[in-house]
């Protein structure tokens, strides 16, 4: 008798629990939808802020960049923004309103 004779002749296949996979997928979809709604609210908030500053909106390209969460209120300093974005071209102006969490380049 060989050592292989002691092994079982059939192998049971264990199927995944489809319910658990479906629940995980649904949970992921809910989280993604929640994040999308949150992003939409933030975009609307920043649009209002920019409109208050007199910034016009267009679908055309412009030389300006709005940096959300990149302001003095979040602890981001002018030097960090200049160092990061000057690699992509010459910065003509950097606006960082006091007590605000955004910057305009």
Phi, psi and omega per residue, in radians:
X1 nan 2.261 -3.120
X2 -1.606 2.961 3.136
X3 -1.179 -0.384 3.132
X4 -1.362 -0.376 3.120
X5 -1.157 -0.445 -3.113
X6 -1.386 -0.256 -3.133
X7 -1.326 2.592 3.123
X8 -1.131 2.568 -3.101
X9 -1.441 -0.375 3.125
X10 -2.117 2.704 3.123
X11 -2.121 2.199 3.082
X12 -1.391 2.344 3.100
X13 -1.721 2.194 3.134
X14 -1.644 2.117 3.132
X15 -1.529 2.566 3.104
X16 -1.209 2.647 3.093
X17 -1.387 1.805 -3.091
X18 -1.099 -0.565 3.125
X19 -1.078 -0.748 -3.138
X20 -1.130 -0.707 3.120
X21 -1.146 -0.718 3.123
X22 -1.121 -0.702 3.132
X23 -1.137 -0.724 3.122
X24 -1.121 -0.715 3.129
X25 -1.129 -0.744 3.125
X26 -1.119 -0.704 3.127
X27 -1.119 -0.735 3.120
X28 -1.110 -0.715 3.127
X29 -1.139 -0.700 3.112
X30 -1.106 -0.752 3.139
X31 -1.113 -0.722 3.134
X32 -1.124 -0.716 3.140
X33 -1.151 -0.697 3.122
X34 -1.116 -0.748 3.116
X35 -1.120 -0.678 3.127
X36 -1.117 -0.730 3.107
X37 -1.126 -0.727 3.133
X38 -1.096 -0.747 3.111
X39 -1.089 -0.723 3.107
X40 -1.065 -0.719 3.110
X41 -1.131 -0.745 3.137
X42 -1.127 -0.718 3.116
X43 -1.084 -0.735 3.116
X44 -1.109 -0.707 3.129
X45 -1.093 -0.838 -3.123
X46 -1.189 -0.547 3.083
X47 -1.116 -0.741 3.093
X48 -1.070 -0.741 3.134
X49 -1.062 -0.795 -3.124
X50 -1.158 -0.668 3.097
X51 -1.094 -0.659 3.096
X52 -1.113 -0.522 3.112
X53 -1.450 -0.046 3.130
X54 1.478 0.320 3.137
X55 -1.446 2.230 3.117
X56 -1.568 2.618 -3.131
X57 -1.817 2.494 3.128
X58 -2.626 2.713 3.060
X59 -1.505 -0.205 3.139
X60 -1.367 2.740 3.096
X61 -1.187 2.522 3.086
X62 -2.332 2.866 3.116
X63 -1.475 0.164 -3.063
X64 -1.839 2.607 3.124
X65 -2.324 2.259 3.069
X66 -1.700 2.172 -3.126
X67 -1.941 1.798 3.103
X68 -1.331 2.555 -3.111
X69 1.015 0.504 -3.141
X70 -2.238 0.715 -3.097
X71 -2.038 3.124 -3.109
X72 -1.067 -0.573 -3.116
X73 -1.154 -0.403 3.122
X74 -1.697 0.104 3.108
X75 1.473 0.204 3.095
X76 -1.530 2.271 -3.136
X77 -1.791 2.835 -3.091
X78 -0.998 -0.748 -3.095
X79 -1.062 -0.681 3.128
X80 -1.131 -0.772 3.122
X81 -1.114 -0.784 -3.132
X82 -1.090 -0.779 -3.137
X83 -1.083 -0.704 -3.097
X84 -1.253 -0.800 -3.003
X85 -1.609 -0.319 -3.139
X86 -1.205 -0.289 3.064
X87 -1.149 -0.355 -3.070
X88 -1.745 -0.029 3.130
X89 2.641 3.041 -3.120
X90 -1.307 2.271 3.068
X91 -1.605 2.105 -3.138
X92 -1.413 -0.612 -3.078
X93 -2.720 2.524 3.069
X94 -2.207 2.039 3.107
X95 -1.848 2.152 3.107
X96 -2.320 1.541 -3.129
X97 -1.053 2.467 3.114
X98 -1.091 2.519 3.086
X99 1.030 0.518 3.113
X100 -2.170 2.688 -3.086
X101 -1.828 0.600 3.108
X102 -2.581 2.924 3.092
X103 -2.494 2.713 3.069
X104 -2.091 2.242 3.122
X105 -1.997 nan nan
